[in-house]
Amino acid sequence: MQKKSWEEIKSQTTNSVIFLSLRNFGLQGISLIGFFLLTLLLGPSEVGLFAIVAETIAILSYFSDVGLASALIQQKDEVKKEDLQTTFIIQQILVLTSLAMVAIFYPQIAKAKSYGSKESWILISLCYSFFVASLKTIPSVLLERKLDFKIISTIDIFENLTFYIFAVMFAFLGFGAYSYAIAVFIRSTLGLLLIYKWQPWSIGFSFSRASAKKLFKFGIPFQLNSFIAMAKDRLSNILVAGIVGRNGFGYLSWGQKAPRLPLGFMDAIMRVTFPTFSRIQDKKDLLSRSVSRSIFFIAFFSFPLLAGIVSVAADLTAIIPKYEKWVPALIPLYFYAANAAIALITTPLTNAFNATGKILTTTKFMLMWTALTWILFPLLSIKYGYIGTSIATLLVGLSSFIVWYVAQNEFKINIIKQIFHPLVSSIIIILICFQIKGYLQIPIHYQLVIKIFASLIFYSIYQWIFSKDQILWFIGQMKKPKK
């Protein structure tokens, strides 16, 4: 590829990362505020119910395209019409088969568990959302291949905002758990209309054996990792829900929500760097610099946010009226925050392995995590309840240091060097906030304000001293490139 082409990819990638990062923080902010309002209006049992059903339906998504969409994105050559139509028809067959299985087995499960209309309507709404999402796959692939994430981001923001507006509104009106179902129906329908308005494509049902063979060659190994991830995360969550019950699962859902906020920045980078890494996989030096820079800025923006969440979570449950019901979820929140810090660094590394065609390497890591999950989650959940689940989550996450070691050798990067200053300064933030709480005998809301400002000032000064070059580079990338 010529130099001009590399510069175009670099510029487009950087702009997309910056845009998606800002978008994802906004999206996560909307989600966090909406979830906060819902958890004011609803109890742990109702939150847990929706989370359990959502996890169940999410399992179906792993069977919806067997990795073909990712294969289309990863493909170096131009995507042909027969590739799109082949992917679409295979996906629809899998989706309809999955929904048929739900229709066959759910009535028996509902009878055995004494499920009522709340459970049924939430399930129906999420099945509808699952089907609609499959119709959006090809337009999303076309947009991602063009690195045109602004349209995707706009739709995601609109869908998220729509969901929480209607969910909160109907919860306030007293619809309880039904609020989730109503909001899911509205969000899914509007999102489908928008993406076809901005990225239409001629739906077709032709099938090409050559296209299918080519796509399956990448898609099957890629989706194998997804299936393993499903067994590790989704199926284990269903098992845990059966052990800890709706209330316990509701506490776990609450504890995970805030630590997932920094993952929005990582998701932005992952969504852009997968197609980008795929295109520069033959340029080892460029790939090494790109992976290293991705890791640094994920840590730079995400670690202090996690530190802040850990430092103020208990204060918020004390300040906000009717929020003391979530105090039991604080300990899981701390464990999830620590695990999120590890995942923030591990995920871009596995993303780089996938983008460069080393799918089997990622598969080995996934098998390791899955084995540890299925050993530790049930043992600790049975012994210590939902708190044991959060402890198990962190223990599994700590095994990711093996991934760091392999990635350092494979991509010639120094991970510890990239995360050192963001990590050290974030730990100091937690210590500062702990000292403020211990020594300042003033009302808790004043302590909260002091914690926030002291943390921001300290982190800014620290990073300007030790990471000035990287900050200046980032500022330079935000400027519009000269034409």
Sequence and secondary structure as in RCSB ss.txt:
>XXXX:A:sequence
MQKKSWEEIKSQTTNSVIFLSLRNFGLQGISLIGFFLLTLLLGPSEVGLFAIVAETIAILSYFSDVGLASALIQQ
KDEVKKEDLQTTFIIQQILVLTSLAMVAIFYPQIAKAKSYGSKESWILISLCYSFFVASLKTIPSVLLERKLDFK
IISTIDIFENLTFYIFAVMFAFLGFGAYSYAIAVFIRSTLGLLLIYKWQPWSIGFSFSRASAKKLFKFGIPFQLN
SFIAMAKDRLSNILVAGIVGRNGFGYLSWGQKAPRLPLGFMDAIMRVTFPTFSRIQDKKDLLSRSVSRSIFFIAF
FSFPLLAGIVSVAADLTAIIPKYEKWVPALIPLYFYAANAAIALITTPLTNAFNATGKILTTTKFMLMWTALTWI
LFPLLSIKYGYIGTSIATLLVGLSSFIVWYVAQNEFKINIIKQIFHPLVSSIIIILICFQIKGYLQIPIHYQLVI
KIFASLIFYSIYQWIFSKDQILWFIGQMKKPKK
>XXXX:A:secstr
  HHHHHHHHHHHHHHHHHHHHHHHHHHHHHHHHHHHHHHHS HHHHHHHHHHHHHHHHHHTTSSTTHHHHHHH 
SS   HHHHHHHHHHHHHHHHHHHHHHHHHHHHHHHHHT  HHHHHHHHHHHHHHHHHHHTHHHHHHHHHTT HH
HHHHHHHHHHHHHHHHHHHHHHTT TTHHHHHHHHHHHHHHHHHHHHHS         HHHHHHHHHHHHHHHHH
HHHHHIIIIIHHHHHHHHHHHHHHHHHHHHHHGGGTTHHHHHHHHHHHHHHHHHSTT HHHHHHHHHHHHHHHHH
HHHHHHHHHHHHHHHHHHHSTT GGGGGGHHHHHHHHHHHHHHHHHHHHHHHHHHTT HHHHHHHHHHHHHHHHH
HHHHHHHHHHHHHHHHHHHHHHHTTHHHHHHHHHHHT  HHHHHHHHHHHHHHHHHHHHHHHHH  S HHHHHHH
HHHHHHHHHHHHHHHHSHHHHHHHHHHHS    
